[in-house]
């Protein structure tokens, strides 16, 4: 089943690009990473088609087909999410958030728990995340640090930066460059070429929710998970997030890095399927 491609108007008149695989069952909204756009969920949605779920993915502002916000806009990502949810007539949704999408999911669960059925968090960021109140200090590991520097180098070409980003986030910094190839790598490159061209500020759209100090208040079911090839320096944050939420035993995904929905969509589809019914 091909998705419907929609434009949903936000409160400031901006057009939010949405894809929907509509069915009469439970609603699932996918929230993409900061090195991706809604296309990163297409393969996962394909795995879930036929299960009767109402699947939605959209581009945050400055990603994919959604333009960056005007400097004068006071939008938040949580408001945009609810604009889409309400426009599509959804009541309670399961939120599946990867990386920065996980931060949006957590903010939403804290602000509107009555509208959230649960969360699946994959290598999730958390708004207000800091190591100042943890027993560990964040430092780039010896594999991630050089790749981060190359990806952020303003003098480098876009091709060089995207190559570093792909090794860091898609392959995993300790894995061989090119470990993930084919259509997944081609899509990663295309998504990030557009992200670099738009260069939307990372700080735009904040809801002002310091979720890091409020994780114990999350009242909906949550699964925190991440790939075993993800950045080693970020794993303590994922473990601390799970601890503060009270998850107990963690579930680490084998042989994937930061974007498992791209390289092993069936694996992510099964996680979602287990929690959406």
C-alpha positions, 0 to 999 in steps of 0.5 A: 500500500502506497502512503498518502502524502499530505501537507498539514498547515501549522499555526504560523502557516508553515506546511508540514510534510506528512506520509500516512499509511492509513488503516483502521487500527492503532495509530503509530507516529514515527519521529525521525533522527537529526540525520534523517527525515521521514523517509527513514521510516519507509522500510519500517512502515512497509514491514508493518503494512498488513498489520492494520496499523495507522502509520504516520511519519512527517518531516520536522521543520528544516528536514525533507520536504518541510521548510525551515521555520522563519526566524520570527516563528515561535513554533515548537516541535510538540505543537507541530506534532499535535497539529498533525495528530489533530488534523488526522483525527488521531486520539492516542498514539504510540510514538516511535522516536529515533535520536532527536525524534526521541526527545520530541517523544519524551517532551510530548509524553510529559506534556500530554500523557493522555494522548500518548499510548506509549514510547519506543525510544531508539538511541534517544536524545533527551531535552536538557540532557547533561552529564553534570548530574551523572557519575560519568563525564561525556567525552568523545571516544577515540573512534567517534571524535575524529568523525565528529570533527570531520562532520562539523568541519566548515571547510570540508565539502558536503561530500566529505562531511556526509561521508563522515556522518555516514560512518559515524551514525549509519555504520557506527564509529567502531565498525568498518566504513561502508558496513551499511551499503546499497539503498540504505546508504544512498538514502542516508546520503540524500537525506543529509545532503538536504539537511546540510543545504537547509542548515536549520538551527538545532535549537529551533522548536524547543518546547522548554521541557527539561525532560532530563530532570523529569524522566521519573515523571513519565507515566506511559509505557516506555522502551529505551533501546539502542544499537550495540554499534552506536557511539560508545560515548553516548551509551552511558546517556542511554543507560541513564535514561532507562534507569531514570525512567525505571525500565529495569533490564535494557534491550540492546539491538545487535549488529546495528548502529544509530539508525536501525530502522534504515539497516534492519527495518524488520527488527524495528517493526517487530519492536513496534508491533509488540507494543502497539496492540 
